[in-house]
Amino acid sequence: MKRKLNKSNIVFLIIILLLIIPQTRQPIQIWLHKGLSYINQSTLIDNDERVKITYSNWKLQSDNNTILDFESAKGEVVLINFWATWCPPCIAEMPSLQELYKDYNDKVKFLFVTNDNFDVVSSFKIKKDYTFEVYNPINNVPHALFTKSIPRTFIINKKGEIVIDESGAVDWNSDNVRSQLDQLLSE
């Protein structure tokens, strides 16, 4: 029995083909994750469930060739974003992180952490017009911040407690996040 191709089958086949072709796959994935980022919102962790981090022994090298000792961030509100230049959900959330960084970089310590080569990072930042500093870990990440998935973003309060722990693309430039940061900065 012969089956006719209807419009929905043709659309489905075109979508499958677009997802198979490398040149179209990443832009589609980024677009989808960008849409999902508006749904995936950050939420504060309840006080009794917060994990206190240890600041000692984590060192990072910036793309400006400076060494940062994580202990120097003690007592500050810190946003740590683990990401990569090849990761579609990371790319999808980066514009919102850049906007947040522009407004809060003098109040919040931003650590954009990647294992990507700094030449690749530099090209990515230039292409996207990003101004934040990027770090490579020199040694092991503190246990409480260890992750195998990216993007993963932590916000740490002045007491050294993880108050936000989000995986996947999030709209970090939302009123909700800004309100959360303002609250943490006033504590």
TIVO-2410 file (N, C-alpha, C; in nm, 3 decimals):
# residues 187
REC num residu      c1      c2      c3 atome chaine
REC   1      M   0.084  -0.117   0.000     N      A
REC   1      M   0.000   0.000   0.000    CA      A
REC   1      M   0.090   0.125   0.000     C      A
REC   2      K   0.065   0.212  -0.094     N      A
REC   2      K   0.144   0.335  -0.106    CA      A
REC   2      K   0.089   0.441  -0.013     C      A
REC   3      R   0.183   0.513   0.052     N      A
REC   3      R   0.143   0.622   0.141    CA      A
REC   3      R   0.183   0.754   0.077     C      A
REC   4      K   0.095   0.848   0.086     N      A
REC   4      K   0.124   0.981   0.033    CA      A
REC   4      K   0.198   1.062   0.140     C      A
REC   5      L   0.289   1.144   0.095     N      A
REC   5      L   0.356   1.235   0.186    CA      A
REC   5      L   0.266   1.356   0.206     C      A
REC   6      N   0.222   1.375   0.328     N      A
REC   6      N   0.143   1.495   0.355    CA      A
REC   6      N   0.235   1.605   0.404     C      A
REC   7      K   0.180   1.723   0.422     N      A
REC   7      K   0.260   1.840   0.458    CA      A
REC   7      K   0.334   1.822   0.590     C      A
REC   8      S   0.270   1.761   0.689     N      A
REC   8      S   0.337   1.744   0.818    CA      A
REC   8      S   0.455   1.649   0.810     C      A
REC   9      N   0.444   1.546   0.726     N      A
REC   9      N   0.556   1.454   0.707    CA      A
REC   9      N   0.673   1.524   0.638     C      A
REC  10      I   0.643   1.609   0.542     N      A
REC  10      I   0.748   1.682   0.471    CA      A
REC  10      I   0.818   1.778   0.566     C      A
REC  11      V   0.741   1.851   0.647     N      A
REC  11      V   0.800   1.943   0.745    CA      A
REC  11      V   0.887   1.865   0.843     C      A
REC  12      F   0.840   1.752   0.890     N      A
REC  12      F   0.916   1.668   0.983    CA      A
REC  12      F   1.048   1.624   0.919     C      A
REC  13      L   1.046   1.581   0.795     N      A
REC  13      L   1.167   1.539   0.725    CA      A
REC  13      L   1.266   1.655   0.708     C      A
REC  14      I   1.214   1.774   0.679     N      A
REC  14      I   1.300   1.891   0.664    CA      A
REC  14      I   1.368   1.924   0.796     C      A
REC  15      I   1.293   1.918   0.905     N      A
REC  15      I   1.350   1.945   1.037    CA      A
REC  15      I   1.459   1.844   1.070     C      A
REC  16      I   1.432   1.716   1.044     N      A
REC  16      I   1.533   1.612   1.068    CA      A
REC  16      I   1.658   1.639   0.987     C      A
REC  17      L   1.642   1.673   0.860     N      A
REC  17      L   1.757   1.703   0.775    CA      A
REC  17      L   1.836   1.823   0.828     C      A
REC  18      L   1.765   1.927   0.870     N      A
REC  18      L   1.832   2.046   0.923    CA      A
REC  18      L   1.911   2.013   1.050     C      A
REC  19      L   1.860   1.921   1.130     N      A
REC  19      L   1.930   1.883   1.252    CA      A
REC  19      L   2.048   1.791   1.225     C      A
REC  20      I   2.047   1.725   1.112     N      A
REC  20      I   2.158   1.636   1.077    CA      A
REC  20      I   2.275   1.715   1.019     C      A
REC  21      I   2.245   1.819   0.944     N      A
REC  21      I   2.349   1.899   0.878    CA      A
REC  21      I   2.419   1.986   0.983     C      A
REC  22      P   2.551   1.969   0.999     N      A
REC  22      P   2.623   2.043   1.104    CA      A
REC  22      P   2.608   2.195   1.096     C      A
REC  23      Q   2.605   2.252   0.976     N      A
REC  23      Q   2.599   2.397   0.962    CA      A
REC  23      Q   2.466   2.455   1.012     C      A
REC  24      T   2.361   2.377   1.009     N      A
REC  24      T   2.231   2.427   1.055    CA      A
REC  24      T   2.194   2.375   1.194     C      A
REC  25      R   2.259   2.268   1.236     N      A
REC  25      R   2.224   2.207   1.365    CA      A
REC  25      R   2.250   2.302   1.482     C      A
REC  26      Q   2.371   2.359   1.490     N      A
REC  26      Q   2.404   2.444   1.605    CA      A
REC  26      Q   2.315   2.567   1.614     C      A
REC  27      P   2.291   2.642   1.505     N      A
REC  27      P   2.200   2.757   1.518    CA      A
REC  27      P   2.059   2.719   1.564     C      A
REC  28      I   2.010   2.606   1.519     N      A
REC  28      I   1.877   2.560   1.563    CA      A
REC  28      I   1.880   2.525   1.711     C      A
REC  29      Q   1.985   2.455   1.754     N      A
REC  29      Q   1.997   2.419   1.895    CA      A
REC  29      Q   2.006   2.545   1.982     C      A
REC  30      I   2.085   2.642   1.938     N      A
REC  30      I   2.098   2.767   2.014    CA      A
REC  30      I   1.962   2.836   2.024     C      A
REC  31      W   1.891   2.844   1.914     N      A
REC  31      W   1.759   2.907   1.913    CA      A
REC  31      W   1.663   2.837   2.009     C      A
REC  32      L   1.665   2.703   2.007     N      A
REC  32      L   1.577   2.627   2.098    CA      A
REC  32      L   1.615   2.651   2.245     C      A
REC  33      H   1.745   2.648   2.275     N      A
REC  33      H   1.789   2.671   2.413    CA      A
REC  33      H   1.761   2.814   2.458     C      A
REC  34      K   1.770   2.908   2.365     N      A
REC  34      K   1.738   3.047   2.398    CA      A
REC  34      K   1.592   3.056   2.441     C      A
REC  35      G   1.505   2.989   2.369     N      A
REC  35      G   1.363   2.985   2.406    CA      A
REC  35      G   1.342   2.919   2.541     C      A
REC  36      L   1.412   2.809   2.564     N      A
REC  36      L   1.399   2.738   2.692    CA      A
REC  36      L   1.454   2.820   2.809     C      A
REC  37      S   1.551   2.907   2.781     N      A
REC  37      S   1.611   2.987   2.889    CA      A
REC  37      S   1.509   3.080   2.954     C      A
REC  38      Y   1.406   3.117   2.879     N      A
REC  38      Y   1.303   3.204   2.936    CA      A
REC  38      Y   1.211   3.126   3.029     C      A
REC  39      I   1.207   2.996   3.013     N      A
REC  39      I   1.125   2.911   3.099    CA      A
REC  39      I   1.205   2.868   3.222     C      A
REC  40      N   1.332   2.832   3.203     N      A
REC  40      N   1.419   2.787   3.311    CA      A
REC  40      N   1.470   2.908   3.389     C      A
REC  41      Q   1.405   2.938   3.499     N      A
REC  41      Q   1.442   3.055   3.580    CA      A
REC  41      Q   1.522   3.012   3.702     C      A
REC  42      S   1.606   3.102   3.751     N      A
REC  42      S   1.686   3.071   3.870    CA      A
REC  42      S   1.599   3.083   3.994     C      A
REC  43      T   1.625   2.995   4.089     N      A
REC  43      T   1.553   3.001   4.216    CA      A
REC  43      T   1.654   2.991   4.330     C      A
REC  44      L   1.626   3.067   4.435     N      A
REC  44      L   1.713   3.064   4.552    CA      A
REC  44      L   1.697   2.932   4.626     C      A
REC  45      I   1.807   2.877   4.672     N      A
REC  45      I   1.806   2.755   4.751    CA      A
REC  45      I   1.765   2.792   4.894     C      A
REC  46      D   1.678   2.712   4.954     N      A
REC  46      D   1.635   2.736   5.092    CA      A
REC  46      D   1.756   2.742   5.186     C      A
REC  47      N   1.746   2.826   5.288     N      A
REC  47      N   1.857   2.845   5.383    CA      A
REC  47      N   1.910   2.713   5.440     C      A
REC  48      D   1.821   2.622   5.476     N      A
REC  48      D   1.864   2.497   5.540    CA      A
REC  48      D   1.925   2.397   5.442     C      A
REC  49      E   1.917   2.425   5.312     N      A
REC  49      E   1.972   2.333   5.211    CA      A
REC  49      E   2.097   2.389   5.142     C      A
REC  50      R   2.142   2.504   5.185     N      A
REC  50      R   2.258   2.566   5.121    CA      A
REC  50      R   2.388   2.497   5.161     C      A
REC  51      V   2.476   2.485   5.063     N      A
REC  51      V   2.606   2.422   5.084    CA      A
REC  51      V   2.710   2.533   5.097     C      A
REC  52      K   2.793   2.523   5.199     N      A
REC  52      K   2.901   2.620   5.219    CA      A
REC  52      K   3.022   2.571   5.140     C      A
REC  53      I   3.085   2.661   5.069     N      A
REC  53      I   3.200   2.621   4.988    CA      A
REC  53      I   3.329   2.650   5.062     C      A
REC  54      T   3.435   2.584   5.016     N      A
REC  54      T   3.568   2.613   5.067    CA      A
REC  54      T   3.641   2.695   4.961     C      A
REC  55      Y   3.705   2.800   5.003     N      A
REC  55      Y   3.772   2.890   4.908    CA      A
REC  55      Y   3.916   2.851   4.881     C      A
REC  56      S   3.973   2.768   4.965     N      A
REC  56      S   4.117   2.742   4.955    CA      A
REC  56      S   4.153   2.654   4.836     C      A
REC  57      N   4.270   2.679   4.786     N      A
REC  57      N   4.339   2.594   4.689    CA      A
REC  57      N   4.283   2.594   4.547     C      A
REC  58      W   4.190   2.680   4.512     N      A
REC  58      W   4.145   2.684   4.372    CA      A
REC  58      W   4.207   2.806   4.307     C      A
REC  59      K   4.283   2.781   4.203     N      A
REC  59      K   4.348   2.889   4.130    CA      A
REC  59      K   4.301   2.885   3.985     C      A
REC  60      L   4.286   3.005   3.929     N      A
REC  60      L   4.240   3.018   3.791    CA      A
REC  60      L   4.331   3.116   3.717     C      A
REC  61      Q   4.346   3.092   3.588     N      A
REC  61      Q   4.422   3.185   3.504    CA      A
REC  61      Q   4.325   3.253   3.408     C      A
REC  62      S   4.335   3.385   3.400     N      A
REC  62      S   4.243   3.459   3.314    CA      A
REC  62      S   4.297   3.470   3.172     C      A
REC  63      D   4.207   3.508   3.081     N      A
REC  63      D   4.249   3.529   2.943    CA      A
REC  63      D   4.333   3.656   2.930     C      A
REC  64      N   4.346   3.732   3.039     N      A
REC  64      N   4.437   3.847   3.044    CA      A
REC  64      N   4.570   3.808   3.110     C      A
REC  65      N   4.587   3.677   3.130     N      A
REC  65      N   4.710   3.619   3.184    CA      A
REC  65      N   4.736   3.657   3.330     C      A
REC  66      T   4.631   3.679   3.407     N      A
REC  66      T   4.648   3.701   3.551    CA      A
REC  66      T   4.603   3.576   3.625     C      A
REC  67      I   4.658   3.556   3.741     N      A
REC  67      I   4.623   3.441   3.824    CA      A
REC  67      I   4.526   3.489   3.932     C      A
REC  68      L   4.417   3.419   3.948     N      A
REC  68      L   4.319   3.451   4.052    CA      A
REC  68      L   4.318   3.338   4.153     C      A
REC  69      D   4.337   3.375   4.277     N      A
REC  69      D   4.321   3.280   4.388    CA      A
REC  69      D   4.176   3.296   4.433     C      A
REC  70      F   4.099   3.188   4.426     N      A
REC  70      F   3.957   3.192   4.459    CA      A
REC  70      F   3.932   3.247   4.598     C      A
REC  71      E   4.028   3.230   4.686     N      A
REC  71      E   4.014   3.281   4.823    CA      A
REC  71      E   3.995   3.433   4.825     C      A
REC  72      S   4.044   3.501   4.722     N      A
REC  72      S   4.028   3.647   4.716    CA      A
REC  72      S   3.882   3.688   4.696     C      A
REC  73      A   3.796   3.595   4.659     N      A
REC  73      A   3.653   3.623   4.641    CA      A
REC  73      A   3.573   3.607   4.769     C      A
REC  74      K   3.639   3.563   4.874     N      A
REC  74      K   3.572   3.542   5.003    CA      A
REC  74      K   3.507   3.672   5.049     C      A
REC  75      G   3.382   3.661   5.094     N      A
REC  75      G   3.309   3.778   5.143    CA      A
REC  75      G   3.238   3.857   5.034     C      A
REC  76      E   3.249   3.812   4.909     N      A
REC  76      E   3.182   3.879   4.797    CA      A
REC  76      E   3.067   3.792   4.745     C      A
REC  77      V   2.975   3.855   4.673     N      A
REC  77      V   2.876   3.780   4.596    CA      A
REC  77      V   2.948   3.738   4.468     C      A
REC  78      V   2.944   3.608   4.438     N      A
REC  78      V   3.019   3.554   4.325    CA      A
REC  78      V   2.924   3.478   4.232     C      A
REC  79      L   2.936   3.504   4.102     N      A
REC  79      L   2.864   3.427   4.001    CA      A
REC  79      L   2.968   3.348   3.923     C      A
REC  80      I   2.956   3.216   3.926     N      A
REC  80      I   3.048   3.129   3.854    CA      A
REC  80      I   2.970   3.058   3.745     C      A
REC  81      N   3.016   3.074   3.621     N      A
REC  81      N   2.950   3.010   3.507    CA      A
REC  81      N   3.051   2.918   3.439     C      A
REC  82      F   3.022   2.788   3.439     N      A
REC  82      F   3.103   2.690   3.367    CA      A
REC  82      F   3.043   2.675   3.228     C      A
REC  83      W   3.124   2.693   3.125     N      A
REC  83      W   3.071   2.698   2.989    CA      A
REC  83      W   3.179   2.657   2.889     C      A
REC  84      A   3.140   2.654   2.761     N      A
REC  84      A   3.234   2.627   2.652    CA      A
REC  84      A   3.185   2.697   2.525     C      A
REC  85      T   3.277   2.729   2.438     N      A
REC  85      T   3.243   2.801   2.314    CA      A
REC  85      T   3.166   2.713   2.215     C      A
REC  86      W   3.172   2.582   2.230     N      A
REC  86      W   3.107   2.490   2.136    CA      A
REC  86      W   2.971   2.442   2.187     C      A
REC  87      C   2.929   2.485   2.305     N      A
REC  87      C   2.810   2.435   2.373    CA      A
REC  87      C   2.687   2.520   2.339     C      A
REC  88      P   2.588   2.466   2.264     N      A
REC  88      P   2.470   2.546   2.227    CA      A
REC  88      P   2.395   2.612   2.343     C      A
REC  89      P   2.366   2.540   2.454     N      A
REC  89      P   2.297   2.612   2.562    CA      A
REC  89      P   2.384   2.720   2.626     C      A
REC  90      C   2.516   2.700   2.627     N      A
REC  90      C   2.606   2.804   2.679    CA      A
REC  90      C   2.599   2.928   2.590     C      A
REC  91      I   2.605   2.906   2.460     N      A
REC  91      I   2.599   3.017   2.364    CA      A
REC  91      I   2.465   3.089   2.376     C      A
REC  92      A   2.358   3.013   2.399     N      A
REC  92      A   2.224   3.071   2.408    CA      A
REC  92      A   2.211   3.164   2.529     C      A
REC  93      E   2.273   3.130   2.642     N      A
REC  93      E   2.257   3.213   2.761    CA      A
REC  93      E   2.361   3.324   2.773     C      A
REC  94      M   2.468   3.319   2.693     N      A
REC  94      M   2.576   3.417   2.704    CA      A
REC  94      M   2.533   3.563   2.686     C      A
REC  95      P   2.445   3.596   2.592     N      A
REC  95      P   2.405   3.737   2.581    CA      A
REC  95      P   2.342   3.791   2.710     C      A
REC  96      S   2.263   3.708   2.778     N      A
REC  96      S   2.201   3.754   2.903    CA      A
REC  96      S   2.307   3.769   3.013     C      A
REC  97      L   2.406   3.683   3.014     N      A
REC  97      L   2.515   3.695   3.111    CA      A
REC  97      L   2.599   3.821   3.084     C      A
REC  98      Q   2.622   3.851   2.957     N      A
REC  98      Q   2.697   3.972   2.921    CA      A
REC  98      Q   2.621   4.096   2.969     C      A
REC  99      E   2.490   4.101   2.949     N      A
REC  99      E   2.410   4.215   2.994    CA      A
REC  99      E   2.415   4.229   3.146     C      A
REC 100      L   2.403   4.117   3.216     N      A
REC 100      L   2.411   4.119   3.362    CA      A
REC 100      L   2.549   4.167   3.406     C      A
REC 101      Y   2.653   4.116   3.340     N      A
REC 101      Y   2.790   4.154   3.370    CA      A
REC 101      Y   2.810   4.305   3.353     C      A
REC 102      K   2.756   4.362   3.246     N      A
REC 102      K   2.771   4.506   3.220    CA      A
REC 102      K   2.718   4.590   3.336     C      A
REC 103      D   2.608   4.545   3.397     N      A
REC 103      D   2.546   4.622   3.504    CA      A
REC 103      D   2.597   4.589   3.644     C      A
REC 104      Y   2.652   4.469   3.663     N      A
REC 104      Y   2.687   4.424   3.798    CA      A
REC 104      Y   2.836   4.394   3.817     C      A
REC 105      N   2.920   4.414   3.716     N      A
REC 105      N   3.059   4.370   3.729    CA      A
REC 105      N   3.138   4.446   3.835     C      A
REC 106      D   3.088   4.561   3.880     N      A
REC 106      D   3.157   4.633   3.986    CA      A
REC 106      D   3.106   4.595   4.125     C      A
REC 107      K   3.000   4.512   4.131     N      A
REC 107      K   2.941   4.472   4.259    CA      A
REC 107      K   2.953   4.322   4.285     C      A
REC 108      V   2.951   4.244   4.177     N      A
REC 108      V   2.952   4.097   4.184    CA      A
REC 108      V   3.080   4.048   4.118     C      A
REC 109      K   3.141   3.946   4.175     N      A
REC 109      K   3.260   3.884   4.116    CA      A
REC 109      K   3.212   3.780   4.014     C      A
REC 110      F   3.239   3.802   3.886     N      A
REC 110      F   3.200   3.709   3.781    CA      A
REC 110      F   3.319   3.622   3.743     C      A
REC 111      L   3.297   3.491   3.743     N      A
REC 111      L   3.400   3.396   3.700    CA      A
REC 111      L   3.341   3.310   3.588     C      A
REC 112      F   3.380   3.339   3.466     N      A
REC 112      F   3.339   3.260   3.351    CA      A
REC 112      F   3.450   3.157   3.329     C      A
REC 113      V   3.421   3.031   3.362     N      A
REC 113      V   3.524   2.927   3.367    CA      A
REC 113      V   3.503   2.828   3.252     C      A
REC 114      T   3.610   2.804   3.177     N      A
REC 114      T   3.605   2.711   3.065    CA      A
REC 114      T   3.737   2.636   3.056     C      A
REC 115      N   3.734   2.524   2.989     N      A
REC 115      N   3.857   2.451   2.958    CA      A
REC 115      N   3.902   2.479   2.815     C      A
REC 116      D   3.828   2.563   2.744     N      A
REC 116      D   3.864   2.597   2.607    CA      A
REC 116      D   3.996   2.675   2.604     C      A
REC 117      N   4.068   2.660   2.495     N      A
REC 117      N   4.191   2.732   2.471    CA      A
REC 117      N   4.160   2.881   2.462     C      A
REC 118      F   4.245   2.965   2.518     N      A
REC 118      F   4.220   3.109   2.519    CA      A
REC 118      F   4.216   3.170   2.379     C      A
REC 119      D   4.286   3.112   2.280     N      A
REC 119      D   4.277   3.164   2.143    CA      A
REC 119      D   4.135   3.146   2.090     C      A
REC 120      V   4.076   3.031   2.118     N      A
REC 120      V   3.938   3.003   2.076    CA      A
REC 120      V   3.842   3.097   2.150     C      A
REC 121      V   3.865   3.114   2.280     N      A
REC 121      V   3.782   3.202   2.362    CA      A
REC 121      V   3.790   3.346   2.311     C      A
REC 122      S   3.910   3.391   2.279     N      A
REC 122      S   3.929   3.527   2.231    CA      A
REC 122      S   3.852   3.551   2.102     C      A
REC 123      S   3.861   3.459   2.009     N      A
REC 123      S   3.787   3.471   1.883    CA      A
REC 123      S   3.637   3.475   1.909     C      A
REC 124      F   3.590   3.389   1.998     N      A
REC 124      F   3.448   3.383   2.034    CA      A
REC 124      F   3.403   3.517   2.094     C      A
REC 125      K   3.482   3.570   2.189     N      A
REC 125      K   3.446   3.696   2.254    CA      A
REC 125      K   3.445   3.813   2.155     C      A
REC 126      I   3.542   3.816   2.065     N      A
REC 126      I   3.548   3.924   1.966    CA      A
REC 126      I   3.427   3.916   1.873     C      A
REC 127      K   3.398   3.796   1.826     N      A
REC 127      K   3.285   3.776   1.734    CA      A
REC 127      K   3.153   3.818   1.797     C      A
REC 128      K   3.137   3.791   1.925     N      A
REC 128      K   3.011   3.818   1.995    CA      A
REC 128      K   3.012   3.953   2.070     C      A
REC 129      D   3.128   4.021   2.070     N      A
REC 129      D   3.144   4.149   2.139    CA      A
REC 129      D   3.122   4.135   2.291     C      A
REC 130      Y   3.180   4.029   2.350     N      A
REC 130      Y   3.172   4.008   2.495    CA      A
REC 130      Y   3.293   4.071   2.562     C      A
REC 131      T   3.270   4.128   2.679     N      A
REC 131      T   3.376   4.203   2.747    CA      A
REC 131      T   3.421   4.139   2.878     C      A
REC 132      F   3.356   4.034   2.920     N      A
REC 132      F   3.392   3.973   3.048    CA      A
REC 132      F   3.523   3.895   3.039     C      A
REC 133      E   3.588   3.881   3.153     N      A
REC 133      E   3.712   3.804   3.163    CA      A
REC 133      E   3.676   3.655   3.173     C      A
REC 134      V   3.756   3.572   3.112     N      A
REC 134      V   3.734   3.427   3.112    CA      A
REC 134      V   3.851   3.360   3.181     C      A
REC 135      Y   3.822   3.251   3.251     N      A
REC 135      Y   3.924   3.181   3.330    CA      A
REC 135      Y   3.933   3.034   3.291     C      A
REC 136      N   4.056   2.984   3.296     N      A
REC 136      N   4.083   2.840   3.290    CA      A
REC 136      N   4.123   2.797   3.430     C      A
REC 137      P   4.070   2.684   3.478     N      A
REC 137      P   4.114   2.636   3.609    CA      A
REC 137      P   4.258   2.586   3.599     C      A
REC 138      I   4.339   2.622   3.697     N      A
REC 138      I   4.477   2.573   3.703    CA      A
REC 138      I   4.481   2.440   3.777     C      A
REC 139      N   4.395   2.428   3.877     N      A
REC 139      N   4.389   2.303   3.953    CA      A
REC 139      N   4.242   2.265   3.974     C      A
REC 140      N   4.219   2.166   4.057     N      A
REC 140      N   4.084   2.111   4.074    CA      A
REC 140      N   3.986   2.212   4.133     C      A
REC 141      V   3.866   2.209   4.078     N      A
REC 141      V   3.754   2.290   4.124    CA      A
REC 141      V   3.714   2.240   4.263     C      A
REC 142      P   3.676   2.331   4.355     N      A
REC 142      P   3.626   2.285   4.486    CA      A
REC 142      P   3.511   2.184   4.468     C      A
REC 143      H   3.507   2.087   4.554     N      A
REC 143      H   3.411   1.977   4.544    CA      A
REC 143      H   3.266   2.026   4.526     C      A
REC 144      A   3.225   2.125   4.601     N      A
REC 144      A   3.087   2.174   4.596    CA      A
REC 144      A   3.053   2.238   4.462     C      A
REC 145      L   3.155   2.278   4.385     N      A
REC 145      L   3.133   2.343   4.255    CA      A
REC 145      L   3.161   2.250   4.137     C      A
REC 146      F   3.200   2.128   4.165     N      A
REC 146      F   3.236   2.035   4.058    CA      A
REC 146      F   3.113   2.003   3.974     C      A
REC 147      T   3.130   2.003   3.843     N      A
REC 147      T   3.021   1.971   3.753    CA      A
REC 147      T   3.073   1.896   3.631     C      A
REC 148      K   2.989   1.808   3.579     N      A
REC 148      K   3.022   1.738   3.455    CA      A
REC 148      K   2.937   1.791   3.340     C      A
REC 149      S   2.839   1.876   3.371     N      A
REC 149      S   2.752   1.928   3.267    CA      A
REC 149      S   2.768   2.079   3.256     C      A
REC 150      I   2.753   2.128   3.133     N      A
REC 150      I   2.759   2.272   3.109    CA      A
REC 150      I   2.639   2.312   3.024     C      A
REC 151      P   2.593   2.433   3.033     N      A
REC 151      P   2.635   2.533   3.128    CA      A
REC 151      P   2.585   2.501   3.269     C      A
REC 152      R   2.662   2.541   3.365     N      A
REC 152      R   2.624   2.527   3.506    CA      A
REC 152      R   2.666   2.656   3.574     C      A
REC 153      T   2.574   2.717   3.643     N      A
REC 153      T   2.599   2.847   3.705    CA      A
REC 153      T   2.567   2.841   3.853     C      A
REC 154      F   2.659   2.892   3.931     N      A
REC 154      F   2.643   2.902   4.075    CA      A
REC 154      F   2.648   3.049   4.114     C      A
REC 155      I   2.565   3.086   4.210     N      A
REC 155      I   2.579   3.217   4.273    CA      A
REC 155      I   2.603   3.190   4.421     C      A
REC 156      I   2.706   3.253   4.472     N      A
REC 156      I   2.750   3.234   4.610    CA      A
REC 156      I   2.728   3.365   4.684     C      A
REC 157      N   2.670   3.357   4.804     N      A
REC 157      N   2.647   3.478   4.882    CA      A
REC 157      N   2.774   3.518   4.959     C      A
REC 158      K   2.766   3.627   5.031     N      A
REC 158      K   2.883   3.680   5.104    CA      A
REC 158      K   2.929   3.586   5.215     C      A
REC 159      K   2.841   3.497   5.260     N      A
REC 159      K   2.876   3.401   5.365    CA      A
REC 159      K   2.943   3.276   5.308     C      A
REC 160      G   2.957   3.269   5.175     N      A
REC 160      G   3.020   3.154   5.113    CA      A
REC 160      G   2.925   3.037   5.091     C      A
REC 161      E   2.795   3.065   5.085     N      A
REC 161      E   2.696   2.960   5.063    CA      A
REC 161      E   2.647   2.965   4.919     C      A
REC 162      I   2.629   2.848   4.859     N      A
REC 162      I   2.571   2.842   4.725    CA      A
REC 162      I   2.422   2.869   4.741     C      A
REC 163      V   2.377   2.980   4.683     N      A
REC 163      V   2.237   3.018   4.695    CA      A
REC 163      V   2.159   2.993   4.566     C      A
REC 164      I   2.231   2.981   4.454     N      A
REC 164      I   2.169   2.945   4.326    CA      A
REC 164      I   2.261   2.845   4.258     C      A
REC 165      D   2.201   2.738   4.207     N      A
REC 165      D   2.273   2.633   4.136    CA      A
REC 165      D   2.184   2.591   4.020     C      A
REC 166      E   2.217   2.638   3.900     N      A
REC 166      E   2.134   2.612   3.783    CA      A
REC 166      E   2.215   2.545   3.672     C      A
REC 167      S   2.154   2.443   3.612     N      A
REC 167      S   2.210   2.377   3.494    CA      A
REC 167      S   2.124   2.412   3.374     C      A
REC 168      G   2.187   2.421   3.259     N      A
REC 168      G   2.113   2.453   3.138    CA      A
REC 168      G   2.104   2.603   3.119     C      A
REC 169      A   2.054   2.640   3.003     N      A
REC 169      A   2.043   2.782   2.968    CA      A
REC 169      A   1.937   2.851   3.053     C      A
REC 170      V   1.974   2.967   3.105     N      A
REC 170      V   1.885   3.049   3.188    CA      A
REC 170      V   1.893   3.193   3.135     C      A
REC 171      D   1.785   3.267   3.145     N      A
REC 171      D   1.788   3.409   3.114    CA      A
REC 171      D   1.840   3.481   3.237     C      A
REC 172      W   1.970   3.505   3.242     N      A
REC 172      W   2.034   3.565   3.359    CA      A
REC 172      W   2.011   3.715   3.368     C      A
REC 173      N   1.958   3.775   3.265     N      A
REC 173      N   1.933   3.919   3.267    CA      A
REC 173      N   1.787   3.950   3.303     C      A
REC 174      S   1.721   3.859   3.369     N      A
REC 174      S   1.580   3.878   3.404    CA      A
REC 174      S   1.566   3.965   3.529     C      A
REC 175      D   1.447   4.020   3.546     N      A
REC 175      D   1.417   4.098   3.667    CA      A
REC 175      D   1.433   4.011   3.792     C      A
REC 176      N   1.398   3.883   3.779     N      A
REC 176      N   1.409   3.789   3.891    CA      A
REC 176      N   1.554   3.777   3.939     C      A
REC 177      V   1.646   3.755   3.848     N      A
REC 177      V   1.787   3.741   3.884    CA      A
REC 177      V   1.841   3.872   3.940     C      A
REC 178      R   1.808   3.982   3.878     N      A
REC 178      R   1.854   4.112   3.926    CA      A
REC 178      R   1.805   4.138   4.069     C      A
REC 179      S   1.681   4.102   4.094     N      A
REC 179      S   1.625   4.117   4.228    CA      A
REC 179      S   1.699   4.028   4.328     C      A
REC 180      Q   1.729   3.905   4.287     N      A
REC 180      Q   1.803   3.813   4.374    CA      A
REC 180      Q   1.942   3.868   4.403     C      A
REC 181      L   2.010   3.919   4.303     N      A
REC 181      L   2.144   3.977   4.324    CA      A
REC 181      L   2.138   4.099   4.414     C      A
REC 182      D   2.039   4.185   4.392     N      A
REC 182      D   2.025   4.304   4.476    CA      A
REC 182      D   2.003   4.264   4.622     C      A
REC 183      Q   1.923   4.160   4.643     N      A
REC 183      Q   1.898   4.112   4.778    CA      A
REC 183      Q   2.027   4.059   4.841     C      A
REC 184      L   2.103   3.981   4.766     N      A
REC 184      L   2.229   3.925   4.818    CA      A
REC 184      L   2.331   4.035   4.846     C      A
REC 185      L   2.335   4.137   4.763     N      A
REC 185      L   2.430   4.245   4.783    CA      A
REC 185      L   2.397   4.330   4.906     C      A
REC 186      S   2.270   4.335   4.942     N      A
REC 186      S   2.229   4.417   5.057    CA      A
REC 186      S   2.242   4.342   5.189     C      A
REC 187      E   2.265   4.211   5.184     N      A
REC 187      E   2.275   4.131   5.308    CA      A
REC 187      E   2.409   4.153   5.377     C      A
***
